[in-house]
Amino acid sequence: MAVPKRRKSKSRVRTRRAHDAIGAPNLVICKNCGVSVLPHQVCSSCGWYKDRIVLAPKVKLSKAERKAASGK
């Protein structure tokens, strides 16, 4: 098995690792509601993807409405 003959210096290792940092994600604006979303993903706020609705948007219920819906 190959073993390095000399130890790599800190500067040489850190120079190599300079490009390994994770960058900021690319975001696009939803054409329907204007919220920033990841590209090629369904918009979580309105449920649209590529000029059509894919998911029904979630509706937030109040505590009283949730209690009435559960039947308690």
Secondary structure, DSSP 8 states (H G I E B T S, - for coil): ----SS---HHHHHHHGGG-S------EE-TTT--EE-TTS--TTT-EETTEE-S-------HHHHHHHHT-
